[in-house]
Amino acid sequence: MKKALPSEDILTYSFQTEDKTDCAIVYADGIVNKQLLGDLIARPLSALSLRDSAQAKTTSKIKNDGGMSALNREKVEESIKKATLFPELKQAETIEDSCKEILDGNSLLLIDGLDMGLIVGAKLLPVRTIMEPPTDVAVKGPREGFIEDVKTNMALVRKRLKTPNLQFQTVRVGKQSDTAVTVCWLEGICDPTIKEQIIKKLKSVQIDNVPDSSYIAAFLSPRKHSIFHTIGKTEKPDIFTAKIAEGRVGILVDGSPIALTAPFVLAEDLQSSEDYFISPFMATIFRFLRLISLFIAILLPAFYVSAQLFKMQLLPLNLMLTIASSVRELPLSPSMEMFVVLLLLEVLKEASIRMPKYVGMSLSVVGALVLGETAVSAGFLSTPAIIIVAFAGICLYTVPNFVETGSILRWVFLLVAGSLGPFGIVLLIAFLLYYLISTDAFGAPILAPFSPLISRDLRDSVLKYDLLSLRTRPRLFHSKNVTRLRTNDKK
């Protein structure tokens, strides 16, 4: 074992039983509960007589280096279980299996004369407490969030789905990291074809290290270079379990607080966990508000540039005169001015995230007020351009899961608007619609239930019907059990 694991953090604790049988516990320092090993393993075994409780094999005359005959493994294991009463004990037949268990946080119990090791599950991994995720804050509803420990995340899922139909299957991914990736689904509700396809893809992944679930999402995505994500992401167990209950497959990655769900449709980005805890009328209004804000964030800068360069008649007369007076003496062209303001916004956003918390807040205020006001006073930038970019930036953050894709699309639309004008904007919209219509993930079109049109699934897309109207699961996911709500009325 010392040759297989030569690192200095792999420690060995040796002791003897009452009949002077040598024992040793091999463990990785820092990720093992040493007190548990001492109280429940070393102390009971030191008072146990293994030679008396487990007779030597009568058919074996082979002596080991210490001069003792080989022990009967079944009787020794039974004696150890009775003496320690430890709930997690299993056999390790090979050196490779023992090394994996030790590096995973378990301990290896070795007994002189026994031709196997016993794995002791006494993990004590450093994890943070369960708290509300910073990326998905809710005013109403549950506030628990996933953490970086996959076992804790599995417990949070099991806490909400107390059914034997909830199944877990763990796949080890990463040649060096050996990361545990757990696939979870509801048997009898989930489409088995999707589940088997995901597990097959996970087993075929060849990579050294998996530090986060985004690596797994990249391997599962059907289009590797798409700016639109085709795998759902969430940090909240309530959202995760709700999607599993609809017939999706969930994926938990050890070391990452972000869980994955598949299949995924684009309408999920417009939905929030609060939509299911408030009035359906308000939820529908909020979803339409997010959709409108998304279009404003992506198209407003491009529309402003194309109106100045190609079609000033697109703007109302008074607004056109105001903009003309503001940009009359600017040294930059409209497209270059908008490019500079957008670049300034992205730099301020990146700096405020990377800087320490209080410095980042001050930096944002200084950059937004002082720098922007100075640029306008110096005649370098115009006031309408700053207002438009600031408003577009605020609108984009109404859909947090679409921020990365929305930022890229905003730049692309700006370049097309500065080159081709309104015709280029319309052409690019048509191209994106064609691309989204032809994109699917695990048999689910990303624009569903709008394309293809699934009228029954429209009740929980951009629209939000009341709870009693959502009696069936989405048809899109081909669930075996389509009924999720039964009422006593005859209809």
Salt bridges, closest charged atoms under 4 A:
ASP29 OD1 - LYS34 NZ 2.88
ASP39 OD1 - ARG43 NH2 3.57
GLU77 OE2 - LYS81 NZ 3.48
GLU78 OE2 - LYS82 NZ 3.30
GLU93 OE2 - ARG73 NH1 3.05
GLU101 OE2 - LYS90 NZ 3.04
ASP104 OD2 - LYS123 NZ 2.98
ASP104 OD2 - ARG172 NH2 3.36
ASP115 OD1 - ARG73 NH2 3.25
GLU144 OE2 - LYS159 NZ 3.05
GLU144 OE1 - ARG160 NH2 2.59
GLU148 OE1 - ARG128 NE 2.81
ASP178 OD2 - ARG172 NH1 3.83
GLU246 OE1 - ARG248 NH1 2.39
GLU246 OE2 - ARG484 NH1 3.53
GLU268 OE1 - LYS243 NZ 2.73
GLU268 OE2 - ARG248 NH2 2.72
ASP269 OD2 - HIS229 NE2 3.39
ASP275 OD2 - ARG287 NE 3.01
ASP275 OD2 - ARG290 NH1 3.24
GLU346 OE1 - LYS349 NZ 3.08
GLU346 OE2 - ARG410 NH2 3.44
GLU350 OE2 - ARG354 NE 2.75
ASP460 OD1 - ARG287 NH1 3.05
ASP489 OD2 - ARG471 NH2 3.72
